Each structure stands twice: as structure tokens, then as C-alpha cells.
Amino acid sequence: MTSIEKFINLLSQQKNSSVLFNPYLNPILANNLNLYLDLMIKIQVKRVLLVGEAPGYKGCKHTGIPFTSGGVFQEIKHPLLKQLKKKLVLEQIESENTASIVWRHLSNYNITPLFWNAFPFHPHPKNSPNQNRAPNQTEIKKSVNYLIQLQKIFRAEVIAGVGRNGTKAAQLAFPDLIIEYIRHPSHGGKTEFISGISKILDT
């Protein structure tokens, strides 16, 4: 079993509940994540890890890949998306605004960050799986180990948080590192997000 397979096996131990959905219980989505991580660890340029908040119900919940949606694989011609699209199985195609903002901007760069989330499962209000909620602090703290294990595989040179929860999770996981904060692109944060991610990728 590879280090990526062990990581995904660890994720698959989380059961669904009335307030969270684990996409990695679905073998198709677990394989999508495997394909993504396998491609990312072969990157030869600067390695950047960006930590967001949690999967959204229109995006990562259906793709298995953080900060993506079925829509970005259909609409955006980023080289990594095109390469992955040939191998992925996408059972549901929806567009998610955050994913679209992120990948349209990344199309301007040769560096592609690895994306992860403070809470890697989809958090939702009780019995309302087609809505999003912010992960609570207990969920974030319990998920720090996933982030630590992912860094052992990817070995990022730069780690930044996208939004407050992503930043806090990265700080908890890596207390000895300087964690940059990037504004999340949702709720009017697009301009500041682009400025923040550009600063990191241009450095």
C-alpha cells in the first residue's frame, strides 16, 4: 500500500453522520483523490500547500478533490485539470463559485498548489446534506492529523491558509512554521484572494 493509499484509508475511517458526509467512503471519489495526489507529488517546481475550510456541497463533495467542482473540469483549460479529467469519474457536474475563481486565476501560473481543507469532510446542518456549514473548532482540531500526514507525503515548501479556519488548522498542525493568511474568495473576497495567492506564487 502506497503512502497515498494509506492516507486515503485513514480518511475512509470517518463515518457519515447527521451533520457530516465523508466523500471518501465512495470508492470512486477516493480514487479521484488518489489520482490527484499522485499527480501532485510528481511536481518538480515550488511546492505550495493551501489549506481551506471544508468541502462544499456543490464541489469537493462530488469530486473528492478540494477546491474543485465538476464544472471546473468542464469549463477551465488549466493543464492539471485537463490531465486529471481524462482519468476522473465525475458522477455529478455542478459549478461552484469558489472553485471557478481559484482555477481561473491559477491558469495564469506554472505553479499549481496542492489544496486541502481544515476539515476534509462535508459539514452540513443537521439532516440537510445539500447545505454547507462551517466546521466547528472540535472538528478542526480532530482533523489536524490528516494535514500532518499529507505534509509528510507532499513536503510543501510553503504552507498558507485560505480563510481563518484554514489558517488556524495549518497553525495547529505546524506551530513552528510561518503560515501565511489568504482571504477566502467567497463573500466578496475575490480581489483579496487573488492578491494573496499571487503574492505567494510570485515569490
N, C-alpha and C positions, 0 to 999 in steps of 0.2 A: 504494500500500500504506500503510495507516494505521500509526501508531506501535505500536498493539497487535498488528497483524498481523506487523510486523517483529519484535516481541518473541517472539511465538509461533513464528515461523520460526526464530529463534535457538535456542529450546528444542528444536525438531524436529531439530536437527543432532546431538543426542546419540543414539548408537546403543544398543540394548539389549545387555546382556552377561549373563554367568552370575551376576552379583551386583547388577544393577540393571535396572529396567524403566522405560522412558520412555513415559508415557501419551500424550504429545503427538505420538507417531508415528501415533496413531489420529486420523483427521480429525474424528471425532465428538467426542472428548474435547478436541481442540484448539479446536473450535468452541464447546464448553461453556465453556472458559476465556475465549474471546473474548467471549462473551455476558456473563460475569461481570465481566470487567474493563471492558467498555464501559459496563455499568450503574454500576459503582463510580466511574468517573471523572466521572460526572454528579452525584455527591453534592454538595450545597450546604452541608452542615453541616461541623463539625470533621472533618478528615481524619486518621485514625489508621491506621498500618501495624503489624500484628502479625506477627512472624516466628517461625514454629515450627521444627520439626526436619526432617521429611520426610513425604511421602505414606505413608499406611498401606495395607495390602493389602485392607482392607475399606472404605476411604474414598476419598480423593482418587485412588487408583489407578484407580477405576472411574467417578469423576465428572469428573475433570480439574480440580476446584476445591478448593484447600486447605481443610482443616478442615471438609469436608463428607463426607457419605455419602449413598447413595441413600435410606437410612432417614430422614434429617432432612427431606428434601423430601416424604416421605410423612407424617411424624408431627408436625412442628413448624410452627406457623402464623405464623412470622415473615414480615413483609411482603416482605422481599427474597427469601426462599426461595419464597414464593408467586408472585412476579413472574417469577423465573427458571424455576420449574417448568413454566410454560406454554411455554417455548421450548427447554428442555434435552432431550437424548436420553439416557436412563439405561438402559444395556443390562443392568446388574446392580444389584439392590437389596439392600443389606446395611446393617445398623446397626453403627455404630462408637461406642463409649462416649465417646471424647473429643469427637467432633463433636456428639453429643447434649448433653453437658454445656455446651459452648460456646454452641450456638444456643438452648437453653432459657434460659440466662441472658441472652443478647442480646435476647431477646424483651421484656425489661424496659426497653430503651433505644431512643431515637430515633436514636442514633448507631450506625452499623454499621462496624466496622473492615474494612480490606482485609487479607486473610490471604495470607501467602506462606510459603515454607519455606527454611531454610538450604540444603537440598539439594532441588531441585524434582522429583527423580525418585524412584521407589520403590526403596529399598535393601533387599536381602534376602540371607540366607545363600546361599552358592554352590548353584545349581541348586535352590533352594527358594523359588519365587516367591510362595507363599502363607504366607510368614512375614515378619516385619519384623526389621530390624537397624538399629542407629544408624549414620548416615553417619560415615565417618572424617574426620579433620581435613583430609586432602588433598582429599577430595570437597567439603567445606565451602568451603575456600579457592578451589577452582576455580569454585565457584558464586556467588561474591561479585558477579561482574559482572551476573548476572541481577537481583540485588537492586538494584544501582545503576541499571540500565536501567529497572526497574519504578518506582523512585522518581522518575525523570525524567518518567515518564508520569503518575503519581498525585499527586506533590508533597504527601506527607503532612506535616502539621504536627507530629505526634508519632509516634515510632517506638519500639516496645518489642519485647523478645524473650520468647517463651513457651518456657521451659526454657533450659538452659545453652547448648545448641548454637544455638538461635535467637538468643539474646542475643549470643553470640560472633560469629555471622555478621553481625549488624547493626552491631556494634562495628567489625568489619573493613571493612565497606562504608562506614561513616560515622564515621570516627575523630574528627571534630570535633564530633559531636553527643553529647548525653547520652542514653544508651539505657537505658530502664527495664527491669528484670527482673521477669517474672511467672512464678510457679511453674506448671509444666505440670500439667494436671488429672489425668493418669494416675498410677497407683501411689499412690493416696491423697492426691493434691494438689488435689482438687476445691475444698475450702474456701479454701485459699490462692490458688488461681487466681481464684476469684470475688472475693476481697478485692482482688487485684492489678489485675484488669481493671476492677473497679468504681472503684478509685482513679483510674485513667486516664480512664475515660469520664465520671466525675463532675466532673473538674477543668475 
